[in-house]
Amino acid sequence: MKTTECAPSALEALRAHLEAVPRDRSFGNARLARLMVENMMTRQAGRLARVAAPGIEEMTTLLAVDVPEEQMAG
């Protein structure tokens, strides 16, 4: 079974977002990471719902377009 991976463009978008996140008292790295991945997987599912027969690669790769806008903006 293949695990989910991030395309290089998705990693770049995530990295940019994480660098912009304020590190105040409410910062929770693990919580933030979990929420980001969950949001990305939800967006991926919506994107793939419009594909007639997605392949394994499409179903296991998160793209930059899967990063929610508010997370890309930082």
PDB file with one MODEL, atoms N, CA, C and O in Angstrom:
MODEL        1
ATOM      1  N   MET A   1       0.842  -1.179   0.000  1.00  0.00           N
ATOM      2  CA  MET A   1       0.000   0.000   0.000  1.00  0.00           C
ATOM      3  C   MET A   1       0.890   1.246   0.000  1.00  0.00           C
ATOM      4  O   MET A   1       1.814   1.358   0.806  1.00  0.00           O
ATOM      5  N   LYS A   2       0.611   2.151  -0.884  1.00  0.00           N
ATOM      6  CA  LYS A   2       1.388   3.373  -1.010  1.00  0.00           C
ATOM      7  C   LYS A   2       0.845   4.429  -0.048  1.00  0.00           C
ATOM      8  O   LYS A   2      -0.368   4.583   0.096  1.00  0.00           O
ATOM      9  N   THR A   3       1.744   5.149   0.603  1.00  0.00           N
ATOM     10  CA  THR A   3       1.330   6.203   1.523  1.00  0.00           C
ATOM     11  C   THR A   3       1.157   7.518   0.770  1.00  0.00           C
ATOM     12  O   THR A   3       1.643   7.672  -0.351  1.00  0.00           O
ATOM     13  N   THR A   4       0.472   8.448   1.388  1.00  0.00           N
ATOM     14  CA  THR A   4       0.271   9.760   0.793  1.00  0.00           C
ATOM     15  C   THR A   4       1.566  10.549   0.853  1.00  0.00           C
ATOM     16  O   THR A   4       2.274  10.529   1.859  1.00  0.00           O
ATOM     17  N   GLU A   5       1.868  11.245  -0.234  1.00  0.00           N
ATOM     18  CA  GLU A   5       3.065  12.065  -0.331  1.00  0.00           C
ATOM     19  C   GLU A   5       2.675  13.472  -0.765  1.00  0.00           C
ATOM     20  O   GLU A   5       1.570  13.699  -1.258  1.00  0.00           O
ATOM     21  N   CYS A   6       3.588  14.403  -0.577  1.00  0.00           N
ATOM     22  CA  CYS A   6       3.390  15.773  -1.045  1.00  0.00           C
ATOM     23  C   CYS A   6       4.264  16.009  -2.265  1.00  0.00           C
ATOM     24  O   CYS A   6       5.445  15.662  -2.273  1.00  0.00           O
ATOM     25  N   ALA A   7       3.679  16.595  -3.285  1.00  0.00           N
ATOM     26  CA  ALA A   7       4.456  17.005  -4.452  1.00  0.00           C
ATOM     27  C   ALA A   7       5.397  18.122  -4.003  1.00  0.00           C
ATOM     28  O   ALA A   7       5.107  18.804  -3.020  1.00  0.00           O
ATOM     29  N   PRO A   8       6.515  18.323  -4.698  1.00  0.00           N
ATOM     30  CA  PRO A   8       7.445  19.398  -4.325  1.00  0.00           C
ATOM     31  C   PRO A   8       6.761  20.765  -4.190  1.00  0.00           C
ATOM     32  O   PRO A   8       7.094  21.539  -3.292  1.00  0.00           O
ATOM     33  N   SER A   9       5.808  21.062  -5.080  1.00  0.00           N
ATOM     34  CA  SER A   9       5.106  22.347  -4.990  1.00  0.00           C
ATOM     35  C   SER A   9       4.271  22.452  -3.719  1.00  0.00           C
ATOM     36  O   SER A   9       4.145  23.534  -3.145  1.00  0.00           O
ATOM     37  N   ALA A  10       3.700  21.335  -3.279  1.00  0.00           N
ATOM     38  CA  ALA A  10       2.918  21.328  -2.032  1.00  0.00           C
ATOM     39  C   ALA A  10       3.842  21.525  -0.842  1.00  0.00           C
ATOM     40  O   ALA A  10       3.502  22.253   0.090  1.00  0.00           O
ATOM     41  N   LEU A  11       5.009  20.884  -0.860  1.00  0.00           N
ATOM     42  CA  LEU A  11       5.969  21.072   0.229  1.00  0.00           C
ATOM     43  C   LEU A  11       6.420  22.517   0.316  1.00  0.00           C
ATOM     44  O   LEU A  11       6.580  23.057   1.410  1.00  0.00           O
ATOM     45  N   GLU A  12       6.626  23.144  -0.831  1.00  0.00           N
ATOM     46  CA  GLU A  12       7.039  24.551  -0.856  1.00  0.00           C
ATOM     47  C   GLU A  12       5.952  25.445  -0.261  1.00  0.00           C
ATOM     48  O   GLU A  12       6.248  26.352   0.517  1.00  0.00           O
ATOM     49  N   ALA A  13       4.696  25.188  -0.626  1.00  0.00           N
ATOM     50  CA  ALA A  13       3.580  25.977  -0.093  1.00  0.00           C
ATOM     51  C   ALA A  13       3.436  25.771   1.410  1.00  0.00           C
ATOM     52  O   ALA A  13       3.188  26.726   2.147  1.00  0.00           O
ATOM     53  N   LEU A  14       3.590  24.535   1.866  1.00  0.00           N
ATOM     54  CA  LEU A  14       3.507  24.250   3.301  1.00  0.00           C
ATOM     55  C   LEU A  14       4.646  24.908   4.065  1.00  0.00           C
ATOM     56  O   LEU A  14       4.438  25.485   5.133  1.00  0.00           O
ATOM     57  N   ARG A  15       5.840  24.819   3.517  1.00  0.00           N
ATOM     58  CA  ARG A  15       7.006  25.425   4.165  1.00  0.00           C
ATOM     59  C   ARG A  15       6.822  26.935   4.315  1.00  0.00           C
ATOM     60  O   ARG A  15       7.111  27.501   5.370  1.00  0.00           O
ATOM     61  N   ALA A  16       6.342  27.578   3.257  1.00  0.00           N
ATOM     62  CA  ALA A  16       6.108  29.019   3.303  1.00  0.00           C
ATOM     63  C   ALA A  16       5.082  29.366   4.379  1.00  0.00           C
ATOM     64  O   ALA A  16       5.238  30.343   5.110  1.00  0.00           O
ATOM     65  N   HIS A  17       4.039  28.557   4.463  1.00  0.00           N
ATOM     66  CA  HIS A  17       3.018  28.821   5.477  1.00  0.00           C
ATOM     67  C   HIS A  17       3.591  28.646   6.882  1.00  0.00           C
ATOM     68  O   HIS A  17       3.387  29.498   7.747  1.00  0.00           O
ATOM     69  N   LEU A  18       4.298  27.558   7.107  1.00  0.00           N
ATOM     70  CA  LEU A  18       4.836  27.297   8.445  1.00  0.00           C
ATOM     71  C   LEU A  18       5.838  28.363   8.884  1.00  0.00           C
ATOM     72  O   LEU A  18       5.917  28.696  10.067  1.00  0.00           O
ATOM     73  N   GLU A  19       6.592  28.888   7.942  1.00  0.00           N
ATOM     74  CA  GLU A  19       7.538  29.950   8.281  1.00  0.00           C
ATOM     75  C   GLU A  19       6.832  31.241   8.671  1.00  0.00           C
ATOM     76  O   GLU A  19       7.378  32.047   9.426  1.00  0.00           O
ATOM     77  N   ALA A  20       5.611  31.443   8.156  1.00  0.00           N
ATOM     78  CA  ALA A  20       4.858  32.669   8.436  1.00  0.00           C
ATOM     79  C   ALA A  20       3.987  32.576   9.680  1.00  0.00           C
ATOM     80  O   ALA A  20       3.467  33.592  10.140  1.00  0.00           O
ATOM     81  N   VAL A  21       3.817  31.380  10.235  1.00  0.00           N
ATOM     82  CA  VAL A  21       2.949  31.210  11.404  1.00  0.00           C
ATOM     83  C   VAL A  21       3.606  31.838  12.631  1.00  0.00           C
ATOM     84  O   VAL A  21       4.759  31.536  12.937  1.00  0.00           O
ATOM     85  N   PRO A  22       2.876  32.718  13.341  1.00  0.00           N
ATOM     86  CA  PRO A  22       3.425  33.312  14.558  1.00  0.00           C
ATOM     87  C   PRO A  22       3.653  32.244  15.631  1.00  0.00           C
ATOM     88  O   PRO A  22       2.830  31.345  15.806  1.00  0.00           O
ATOM     89  N   ARG A  23       4.742  32.348  16.324  1.00  0.00           N
ATOM     90  CA  ARG A  23       5.084  31.386  17.387  1.00  0.00           C
ATOM     91  C   ARG A  23       4.739  32.009  18.750  1.00  0.00           C
ATOM     92  O   ARG A  23       5.622  32.300  19.558  1.00  0.00           O
ATOM     93  N   ASP A  24       3.436  32.204  18.982  1.00  0.00           N
ATOM     94  CA  ASP A  24       3.007  32.780  20.254  1.00  0.00           C
ATOM     95  C   ASP A  24       2.593  31.670  21.219  1.00  0.00           C
ATOM     96  O   ASP A  24       2.851  30.495  20.960  1.00  0.00           O
ATOM     97  N   ARG A  25       1.958  32.035  22.321  1.00  0.00           N
ATOM     98  CA  ARG A  25       1.587  31.064  23.357  1.00  0.00           C
ATOM     99  C   ARG A  25       0.588  30.030  22.862  1.00  0.00           C
ATOM    100  O   ARG A  25       0.530  28.925  23.400  1.00  0.00           O
ATOM    101  N   SER A  26      -0.204  30.370  21.840  1.00  0.00           N
ATOM    102  CA  SER A  26      -1.218  29.430  21.361  1.00  0.00           C
ATOM    103  C   SER A  26      -0.696  28.518  20.249  1.00  0.00           C
ATOM    104  O   SER A  26      -1.435  27.675  19.740  1.00  0.00           O
ATOM    105  N   PHE A  27       0.559  28.684  19.876  1.00  0.00           N
ATOM    106  CA  PHE A  27       1.129  27.872  18.804  1.00  0.00           C
ATOM    107  C   PHE A  27       1.212  26.417  19.237  1.00  0.00           C
ATOM    108  O   PHE A  27       1.725  26.105  20.313  1.00  0.00           O
ATOM    109  N   GLY A  28       0.700  25.524  18.384  1.00  0.00           N
ATOM    110  CA  GLY A  28       0.775  24.089  18.642  1.00  0.00           C
ATOM    111  C   GLY A  28       1.205  23.384  17.367  1.00  0.00           C
ATOM    112  O   GLY A  28       0.370  23.117  16.504  1.00  0.00           O
ATOM    113  N   ASN A  29       2.460  23.084  17.233  1.00  0.00           N
ATOM    114  CA  ASN A  29       3.015  22.553  15.998  1.00  0.00           C
ATOM    115  C   ASN A  29       2.312  21.277  15.538  1.00  0.00           C
ATOM    116  O   ASN A  29       1.928  21.187  14.372  1.00  0.00           O
ATOM    117  N   ALA A  30       2.134  20.300  16.405  1.00  0.00           N
ATOM    118  CA  ALA A  30       1.508  19.038  16.022  1.00  0.00           C
ATOM    119  C   ALA A  30       0.050  19.252  15.628  1.00  0.00           C
ATOM    120  O   ALA A  30      -0.420  18.674  14.647  1.00  0.00           O
ATOM    121  N   ARG A  31      -0.654  20.063  16.372  1.00  0.00           N
ATOM    122  CA  ARG A  31      -2.060  20.344  16.059  1.00  0.00           C
ATOM    123  C   ARG A  31      -2.162  21.048  14.710  1.00  0.00           C
ATOM    124  O   ARG A  31      -3.005  20.699  13.884  1.00  0.00           O
ATOM    125  N   LEU A  32      -1.310  22.030  14.491  1.00  0.00           N
ATOM    126  CA  LEU A  32      -1.305  22.762  13.230  1.00  0.00           C
ATOM    127  C   LEU A  32      -1.013  21.823  12.062  1.00  0.00           C
ATOM    128  O   LEU A  32      -1.697  21.877  11.040  1.00  0.00           O
ATOM    129  N   ALA A  33      -0.021  20.980  12.201  1.00  0.00           N
ATOM    130  CA  ALA A  33       0.342  20.043  11.133  1.00  0.00           C
ATOM    131  C   ALA A  33      -0.815  19.083  10.840  1.00  0.00           C
ATOM    132  O   ALA A  33      -1.135  18.836   9.677  1.00  0.00           O
ATOM    133  N   ARG A  34      -1.432  18.552  11.871  1.00  0.00           N
ATOM    134  CA  ARG A  34      -2.554  17.626  11.679  1.00  0.00           C
ATOM    135  C   ARG A  34      -3.705  18.304  10.954  1.00  0.00           C
ATOM    136  O   ARG A  34      -4.272  17.735  10.021  1.00  0.00           O
ATOM    137  N   LEU A  35      -4.053  19.508  11.372  1.00  0.00           N
ATOM    138  CA  LEU A  35      -5.153  20.235  10.731  1.00  0.00           C
ATOM    139  C   LEU A  35      -4.833  20.564   9.280  1.00  0.00           C
ATOM    140  O   LEU A  35      -5.704  20.480   8.415  1.00  0.00           O
ATOM    141  N   MET A  36      -3.596  20.936   9.013  1.00  0.00           N
ATOM    142  CA  MET A  36      -3.203  21.254   7.642  1.00  0.00           C
ATOM    143  C   MET A  36      -3.333  20.028   6.743  1.00  0.00           C
ATOM    144  O   MET A  36      -3.865  20.122   5.637  1.00  0.00           O
ATOM    145  N   VAL A  37      -2.853  18.886   7.209  1.00  0.00           N
ATOM    146  CA  VAL A  37      -2.926  17.661   6.405  1.00  0.00           C
ATOM    147  C   VAL A  37      -4.378  17.234   6.217  1.00  0.00           C
ATOM    148  O   VAL A  37      -4.762  16.820   5.122  1.00  0.00           O
ATOM    149  N   GLU A  38      -5.183  17.328   7.261  1.00  0.00           N
ATOM    150  CA  GLU A  38      -6.606  16.974   7.129  1.00  0.00           C
ATOM    151  C   GLU A  38      -7.296  17.874   6.109  1.00  0.00           C
ATOM    152  O   GLU A  38      -8.061  17.393   5.273  1.00  0.00           O
ATOM    153  N   ASN A  39      -7.030  19.172   6.173  1.00  0.00           N
ATOM    154  CA  ASN A  39      -7.615  20.112   5.217  1.00  0.00           C
ATOM    155  C   ASN A  39      -7.152  19.814   3.801  1.00  0.00           C
ATOM    156  O   ASN A  39      -7.942  19.875   2.859  1.00  0.00           O
ATOM    157  N   MET A  40      -5.876  19.493   3.650  1.00  0.00           N
ATOM    158  CA  MET A  40      -5.342  19.180   2.323  1.00  0.00           C
ATOM    159  C   MET A  40      -5.989  17.909   1.761  1.00  0.00           C
ATOM    160  O   MET A  40      -6.312  17.849   0.574  1.00  0.00           O
ATOM    161  N   MET A  41      -6.174  16.914   2.599  1.00  0.00           N
ATOM    162  CA  MET A  41      -6.780  15.660   2.139  1.00  0.00           C
ATOM    163  C   MET A  41      -8.246  15.862   1.749  1.00  0.00           C
ATOM    164  O   MET A  41      -8.733  15.226   0.814  1.00  0.00           O
ATOM    165  N   THR A  42      -8.942  16.738   2.458  1.00  0.00           N
ATOM    166  CA  THR A  42     -10.328  17.061   2.114  1.00  0.00           C
ATOM    167  C   THR A  42     -10.382  17.759   0.761  1.00  0.00           C
ATOM    168  O   THR A  42     -11.234  17.451  -0.073  1.00  0.00           O
ATOM    169  N   ARG A  43      -9.463  18.701   0.548  1.00  0.00           N
ATOM    170  CA  ARG A  43      -9.415  19.398  -0.739  1.00  0.00           C
ATOM    171  C   ARG A  43      -9.015  18.445  -1.867  1.00  0.00           C
ATOM    172  O   ARG A  43      -9.536  18.542  -2.978  1.00  0.00           O
ATOM    173  N   GLN A  44      -8.097  17.534  -1.584  1.00  0.00           N
ATOM    174  CA  GLN A  44      -7.688  16.541  -2.574  1.00  0.00           C
ATOM    175  C   GLN A  44      -8.893  15.685  -2.976  1.00  0.00           C
ATOM    176  O   GLN A  44      -9.106  15.423  -4.160  1.00  0.00           O
ATOM    177  N   ALA A  45      -9.671  15.255  -1.995  1.00  0.00           N
ATOM    178  CA  ALA A  45     -10.854  14.435  -2.270  1.00  0.00           C
ATOM    179  C   ALA A  45     -11.831  15.183  -3.172  1.00  0.00           C
ATOM    180  O   ALA A  45     -12.387  14.602  -4.103  1.00  0.00           O
ATOM    181  N   GLY A  46     -12.039  16.458  -2.901  1.00  0.00           N
ATOM    182  CA  GLY A  46     -12.913  17.265  -3.749  1.00  0.00           C
ATOM    183  C   GLY A  46     -12.370  17.398  -5.161  1.00  0.00           C
ATOM    184  O   GLY A  46     -13.123  17.335  -6.133  1.00  0.00           O
ATOM    185  N   ARG A  47     -11.070  17.581  -5.271  1.00  0.00           N
ATOM    186  CA  ARG A  47     -10.426  17.694  -6.580  1.00  0.00           C
ATOM    187  C   ARG A  47     -10.562  16.386  -7.354  1.00  0.00           C
ATOM    188  O   ARG A  47     -10.882  16.396  -8.542  1.00  0.00           O
ATOM    189  N   LEU A  48     -10.320  15.266  -6.685  1.00  0.00           N
ATOM    190  CA  LEU A  48     -10.362  13.971  -7.366  1.00  0.00           C
ATOM    191  C   LEU A  48     -11.781  13.496  -7.653  1.00  0.00           C
ATOM    192  O   LEU A  48     -11.976  12.629  -8.505  1.00  0.00           O
ATOM    193  N   ALA A  49     -12.773  14.044  -6.960  1.00  0.00           N
ATOM    194  CA  ALA A  49     -14.163  13.669  -7.228  1.00  0.00           C
ATOM    195  C   ALA A  49     -14.569  14.067  -8.641  1.00  0.00           C
ATOM    196  O   ALA A  49     -15.511  13.508  -9.203  1.00  0.00           O
ATOM    197  N   ARG A  50     -13.856  15.035  -9.212  1.00  0.00           N
ATOM    198  CA  ARG A  50     -14.153  15.489 -10.571  1.00  0.00           C
ATOM    199  C   ARG A  50     -13.350  14.722 -11.628  1.00  0.00           C
ATOM    200  O   ARG A  50     -13.476  14.998 -12.821  1.00  0.00           O
ATOM    201  N   VAL A  51     -12.529  13.766 -11.197  1.00  0.00           N
ATOM    202  CA  VAL A  51     -11.721  12.965 -12.116  1.00  0.00           C
ATOM    203  C   VAL A  51     -12.413  11.616 -12.302  1.00  0.00           C
ATOM    204  O   VAL A  51     -12.754  10.945 -11.328  1.00  0.00           O
ATOM    205  N   ALA A  52     -12.617  11.226 -13.556  1.00  0.00           N
ATOM    206  CA  ALA A  52     -13.363   9.993 -13.854  1.00  0.00           C
ATOM    207  C   ALA A  52     -12.729   8.753 -13.230  1.00  0.00           C
ATOM    208  O   ALA A  52     -13.422   7.968 -12.582  1.00  0.00           O
ATOM    209  N   ALA A  53     -11.458   8.569 -13.410  1.00  0.00           N
ATOM    210  CA  ALA A  53     -10.782   7.368 -12.893  1.00  0.00           C
ATOM    211  C   ALA A  53      -9.385   7.741 -12.426  1.00  0.00           C
ATOM    212  O   ALA A  53      -8.407   7.492 -13.132  1.00  0.00           O
ATOM    213  N   PRO A  54      -9.281   8.342 -11.235  1.00  0.00           N
ATOM    214  CA  PRO A  54      -7.953   8.749 -10.762  1.00  0.00           C
ATOM    215  C   PRO A  54      -7.052   7.537 -10.525  1.00  0.00           C
ATOM    216  O   PRO A  54      -7.496   6.483 -10.070  1.00  0.00           O
ATOM    217  N   GLY A  55      -5.784   7.722 -10.848  1.00  0.00           N
ATOM    218  CA  GLY A  55      -4.812   6.654 -10.642  1.00  0.00           C
ATOM    219  C   GLY A  55      -4.246   6.683  -9.230  1.00  0.00           C
ATOM    220  O   GLY A  55      -4.521   7.596  -8.452  1.00  0.00           O
ATOM    221  N   ILE A  56      -3.464   5.683  -8.921  1.00  0.00           N
ATOM    222  CA  ILE A  56      -2.835   5.576  -7.593  1.00  0.00           C
ATOM    223  C   ILE A  56      -2.001   6.813  -7.292  1.00  0.00           C
ATOM    224  O   ILE A  56      -2.053   7.350  -6.185  1.00  0.00           O
ATOM    225  N   GLU A  57      -1.237   7.262  -8.273  1.00  0.00           N
ATOM    226  CA  GLU A  57      -0.375   8.441  -8.065  1.00  0.00           C
ATOM    227  C   GLU A  57      -1.209   9.667  -7.697  1.00  0.00           C
ATOM    228  O   GLU A  57      -0.852  10.408  -6.782  1.00  0.00           O
ATOM    229  N   GLU A  58      -2.314   9.880  -8.403  1.00  0.00           N
ATOM    230  CA  GLU A  58      -3.183  11.022  -8.105  1.00  0.00           C
ATOM    231  C   GLU A  58      -3.810  10.893  -6.718  1.00  0.00           C
ATOM    232  O   GLU A  58      -3.952  11.882  -6.000  1.00  0.00           O
ATOM    233  N   MET A  59      -4.182   9.674  -6.349  1.00  0.00           N
ATOM    234  CA  MET A  59      -4.852   9.463  -5.067  1.00  0.00           C
ATOM    235  C   MET A  59      -3.889   9.505  -3.877  1.00  0.00           C
ATOM    236  O   MET A  59      -4.326   9.610  -2.731  1.00  0.00           O
ATOM    237  N   THR A  60      -2.605   9.424  -4.138  1.00  0.00           N
ATOM    238  CA  THR A  60      -1.640   9.394  -3.035  1.00  0.00           C
ATOM    239  C   THR A  60      -0.694  10.593  -3.037  1.00  0.00           C
ATOM    240  O   THR A  60       0.282  10.611  -2.287  1.00  0.00           O
ATOM    241  N   THR A  61      -0.974  11.596  -3.874  1.00  0.00           N
ATOM    242  CA  THR A  61      -0.105  12.769  -3.941  1.00  0.00           C
ATOM    243  C   THR A  61      -0.901  14.037  -3.672  1.00  0.00           C
ATOM    244  O   THR A  61      -1.868  14.335  -4.373  1.00  0.00           O
ATOM    245  N   LEU A  62      -0.491  14.775  -2.661  1.00  0.00           N
ATOM    246  CA  LEU A  62      -1.087  16.074  -2.365  1.00  0.00           C
ATOM    247  C   LEU A  62      -0.352  17.129  -3.180  1.00  0.00           C
ATOM    248  O   LEU A  62       0.874  17.107  -3.283  1.00  0.00           O
ATOM    249  N   LEU A  63      -1.120  18.059  -3.761  1.00  0.00           N
ATOM    250  CA  LEU A  63      -0.557  19.112  -4.599  1.00  0.00           C
ATOM    251  C   LEU A  63      -0.672  20.467  -3.915  1.00  0.00           C
ATOM    252  O   LEU A  63      -1.374  20.608  -2.913  1.00  0.00           O
ATOM    253  N   ALA A  64       0.019  21.461  -4.459  1.00  0.00           N
ATOM    254  CA  ALA A  64      -0.054  22.814  -3.903  1.00  0.00           C
ATOM    255  C   ALA A  64      -1.484  23.333  -3.904  1.00  0.00           C
ATOM    256  O   ALA A  64      -1.865  24.081  -3.004  1.00  0.00           O
ATOM    257  N   VAL A  65      -2.287  22.948  -4.901  1.00  0.00           N
ATOM    258  CA  VAL A  65      -3.686  23.414  -4.957  1.00  0.00           C
ATOM    259  C   VAL A  65      -4.513  22.827  -3.808  1.00  0.00           C
ATOM    260  O   VAL A  65      -5.614  23.303  -3.533  1.00  0.00           O
ATOM    261  N   ASP A  66      -3.995  21.813  -3.147  1.00  0.00           N
ATOM    262  CA  ASP A  66      -4.699  21.223  -2.015  1.00  0.00           C
ATOM    263  C   ASP A  66      -4.448  21.997  -0.716  1.00  0.00           C
ATOM    264  O   ASP A  66      -5.149  21.789   0.274  1.00  0.00           O
ATOM    265  N   VAL A  67      -3.449  22.888  -0.717  1.00  0.00           N
ATOM    266  CA  VAL A  67      -3.192  23.719   0.468  1.00  0.00           C
ATOM    267  C   VAL A  67      -4.259  24.810   0.477  1.00  0.00           C
ATOM    268  O   VAL A  67      -4.342  25.595  -0.468  1.00  0.00           O
ATOM    269  N   PRO A  68      -5.082  24.873   1.533  1.00  0.00           N
ATOM    270  CA  PRO A  68      -6.118  25.906   1.608  1.00  0.00           C
ATOM    271  C   PRO A  68      -5.520  27.306   1.479  1.00  0.00           C
ATOM    272  O   PRO A  68      -4.419  27.571   1.962  1.00  0.00           O
ATOM    273  N   GLU A  69      -6.257  28.189   0.826  1.00  0.00           N
ATOM    274  CA  GLU A  69      -5.778  29.551   0.555  1.00  0.00           C
ATOM    275  C   GLU A  69      -5.283  30.272   1.800  1.00  0.00           C
ATOM    276  O   GLU A  69      -4.223  30.898   1.775  1.00  0.00           O
ATOM    277  N   GLU A  70      -6.052  30.188   2.901  1.00  0.00           N
ATOM    278  CA  GLU A  70      -5.633  30.895   4.114  1.00  0.00           C
ATOM    279  C   GLU A  70      -4.309  30.359   4.636  1.00  0.00           C
ATOM    280  O   GLU A  70      -3.554  31.081   5.288  1.00  0.00           O
ATOM    281  N   GLN A  71      -4.027  29.088   4.349  1.00  0.00           N
ATOM    282  CA  GLN A  71      -2.766  28.514   4.782  1.00  0.00           C
ATOM    283  C   GLN A  71      -1.637  28.897   3.848  1.00  0.00           C
ATOM    284  O   GLN A  71      -0.491  29.011   4.283  1.00  0.00           O
ATOM    285  N   MET A  72      -1.937  29.098   2.567  1.00  0.00           N
ATOM    286  CA  MET A  72      -0.914  29.531   1.630  1.00  0.00           C
ATOM    287  C   MET A  72      -0.546  30.983   1.884  1.00  0.00           C
ATOM    288  O   MET A  72       0.612  31.370   1.725  1.00  0.00           O
ATOM    289  N   ALA A  73      -1.526  31.790   2.278  1.00  0.00           N
ATOM    290  CA  ALA A  73      -1.279  33.212   2.511  1.00  0.00           C
ATOM    291  C   ALA A  73      -0.502  33.434   3.786  1.00  0.00           C
ATOM    292  O   ALA A  73       0.211  34.429   3.922  1.00  0.00           O
ATOM    293  N   GLY A  74      -0.635  32.505   4.731  1.00  0.00           N
ATOM    294  CA  GLY A  74       0.062  32.649   6.009  1.00  0.00           C
ATOM    295  C   GLY A  74      -0.644  33.643   6.813  1.00  0.00           C
ATOM    296  O   GLY A  74      -0.235  33.931   7.938  1.00  0.00           O
TER     297      GLY A  74
ENDMDL
END
